Amino acid sequence: MKAVNDQGKEVTEFCNKYWLMLDEKEAQRMYGGKEARTEEMKWRQWADDWLVHLISPNVYRTPAEALASFDYIVREGKFGTMEGAMAKYLGAAAMYLISKRLKSRHHLQDDVREDLYEAANKWVAAVGKDRPFMGGQRPNLADLAVYGVLRVMEGLEAFDDLMRHTRIQPWYLRVEKAIAEAPQ
């Protein structure tokens, strides 16, 4: 479906984007009830609509963090010497400036880390103390969506700060372990 967003730009929306098409028997087996299925959809959408927008403003928050992020990207990307230097310095400068625009566009706090911390603690509170994952005893698609968003920051200062200043690390490590132990 075509729609106009808050900025007046035409966008394409996909109906049922978060709804898995399952027969009733399979849905009951996977979710146990409609509430769990609806909860999963809500948090998958939250990961797409909010959490993902916190990445760039946090990993490129300062010139030093932007440079460190691009140093990591260049090192892992195995660029040549000249290509790597160009990508590192030009990319870091560009993304630092872009992150400031994104901060404004998404109405983030002056210290964007605070939004990241709030989001992580909101997620942990939603998972709760009575279950290891949003999906109960096993991660569901919401767990994997949130994990995937956070995983892209691993190895960067924003990720380390997130693990130190929120309650998300135990959940994150449980998901990481569950993924590693999953049958291939």
Buried (B, 14 or more C-beta within 10 A) or exposed (E): EEEEEEEEEEEEEEEEEBEEEEEEEEBEEBBEEEEBBEBBBBBBBBBBEBBBBBBBBBBBBEEEBBBBBBBBBBEEEEBEEEEBEEBBBEBBBEBBEBBBEBBEEBEBEEEBBEBBBEBBBBBBEBBEEEEBBBBBEEBBBBBBBBBEBBBEBBBBBBBEBBBEBBBBEEBBEBBBEBEEEEEE
